[in-house]
Amino acid sequence: MKYKVHIYAVIRLPLEVEAESQEEAINKTDEFDLHHMIDNERFEYAEDIDCFLVDEVGAADYTNSQWFDKHGIRY
Protein backbone atom coordinates (compact mmCIF):
# COMPACT_ATOMS: atom_id res chain seq x y z
CA MET A 1 0.00 0.00 0.00
CA LYS A 2 1.28 3.47 -0.81
CA TYR A 3 0.54 6.42 1.45
CA LYS A 4 0.85 10.14 1.01
CA VAL A 5 2.02 11.73 4.26
CA HIS A 6 1.29 15.42 4.73
CA ILE A 7 3.62 16.94 7.33
CA TYR A 8 2.22 20.02 9.05
CA ALA A 9 5.52 21.57 10.05
CA VAL A 10 5.80 24.75 12.09
CA ILE A 11 7.71 27.62 10.52
CA ARG A 12 8.93 30.90 11.95
CA LEU A 13 8.26 33.87 9.73
CA PRO A 14 9.44 37.14 11.32
CA LEU A 15 7.48 40.18 10.16
CA GLU A 16 8.09 43.79 11.15
CA VAL A 17 4.85 45.68 11.76
CA GLU A 18 4.16 49.27 12.85
CA ALA A 19 1.33 49.26 15.41
CA GLU A 20 0.03 50.87 18.62
CA SER A 21 -0.14 47.56 20.53
CA GLN A 22 0.93 43.94 20.28
CA GLU A 23 -2.65 42.91 19.53
CA GLU A 24 -2.83 45.40 16.67
CA ALA A 25 0.50 44.12 15.37
CA ILE A 26 -0.92 40.58 15.23
CA ASN A 27 -4.01 41.84 13.37
CA LYS A 28 -1.86 43.69 10.85
CA THR A 29 -0.15 40.48 9.76
CA ASP A 30 -3.30 39.77 7.71
CA GLU A 31 -1.95 42.37 5.26
CA PHE A 32 0.98 40.12 4.28
CA ASP A 33 0.77 37.64 1.41
CA LEU A 34 2.00 34.60 3.31
CA HIS A 35 1.64 32.27 0.31
CA HIS A 36 4.05 34.42 -1.68
CA MET A 37 6.44 34.86 1.22
CA ILE A 38 6.59 31.15 2.00
CA ASP A 39 6.97 30.19 -1.68
CA ASN A 40 10.00 32.46 -1.80
CA GLU A 41 11.56 30.75 1.23
CA ARG A 42 11.52 33.77 3.54
CA PHE A 43 10.94 31.51 6.52
CA GLU A 44 12.83 29.33 8.95
CA TYR A 45 11.85 25.81 9.95
CA ALA A 46 11.00 26.02 13.66
CA GLU A 47 12.09 22.40 14.24
CA ASP A 48 8.63 21.37 15.30
CA ILE A 49 5.90 19.33 13.65
CA ASP A 50 2.28 19.99 14.59
CA CYS A 51 0.67 16.89 13.08
CA PHE A 52 0.45 14.50 10.14
CA LEU A 53 -2.33 13.63 7.70
CA VAL A 54 -1.97 10.25 5.98
CA ASP A 55 -3.94 9.44 2.81
CA GLU A 56 -4.01 6.19 0.87
CA VAL A 57 -2.57 6.85 -2.60
CA GLY A 58 -5.23 6.25 -5.24
CA ALA A 59 -8.18 6.35 -2.85
CA ALA A 60 -10.77 8.69 -4.30
CA ASP A 61 -12.98 9.20 -1.24
CA TYR A 62 -10.42 9.76 1.58
CA THR A 63 -12.50 7.64 3.98
CA ASN A 64 -9.33 5.92 5.22
CA SER A 65 -7.37 9.15 5.73
CA GLN A 66 -6.14 9.56 9.28
CA TRP A 67 -4.78 12.42 11.39
CA PHE A 68 -1.91 11.83 13.81
CA ASP A 69 -0.32 14.11 16.36
CA LYS A 70 3.39 14.88 16.21
CA HIS A 71 4.15 11.73 18.22
CA GLY A 72 2.33 9.48 15.75
CA ILE A 73 -0.75 9.00 17.93
CA ARG A 74 -3.98 8.89 15.91
CA TYR A 75 -6.63 11.48 16.75
N, C-alpha and C positions, 0 to 999 in steps of 0.2 A: 504494500500500500504506500502510495506517495502522499505526503502532507505538505501543505504550505503553511509555514510558521510566520506569523506577523509579530514582530518584536516591537512593543511600545516602549521605546527607550526615552529616557529623560534627557533633555538638552538644556544647556544654559545659554541664553541669548541676552546679553547685556544691552540695554537700550537707555540712552540718555534722554530725559524728558524734563521740560520746564513746567513746573506746577506749583500751586500754593500749598499742597499737602501731599502726603504719601498716597492717600486714597485717590486723589485727583491724578497723581502720576500713574497709578495702576490703570485708571479709566482711560487715560490718554494713549495707552499702548494699543488700543483698538485702531488707532490711526495708522499703524504700521502694517505693511503688507508682509505678513509672516511667511506666506508661501514663497514669495520672491526671495526674501532674506535667507530662508532655510535652503532653497534650491541653490543659492550662490555660496553656500557653506560659510555663512557668517555666524556660526554657532560653535559651541564646544560640547562634546559629549560629557554629561554630568556623572558618568560612571554608575548609573543606576538604571534599572529596568523596572517599569511599572507593572507590566503584565504581558501575557502572550495570548494570541488568538490562533488556534490551529484549525485549518480547514482540510478536508479530504480533497486532493487534487482530482478534478473531473466530476465531482459531485455538483449537480446543478441546483439543489435545493438548500444546501447548507444546514440540513437538519442534524448532521453529526458534528458540526463545528462546536468547539469547546473553548471556553476562556479559562486561563490559569493565572494565578498570581505569580509574582516574581520568583517564588520558591518552587514553582511547578505544581502547586496544589490547585486542583480544579475548583472553580466557583460553584 
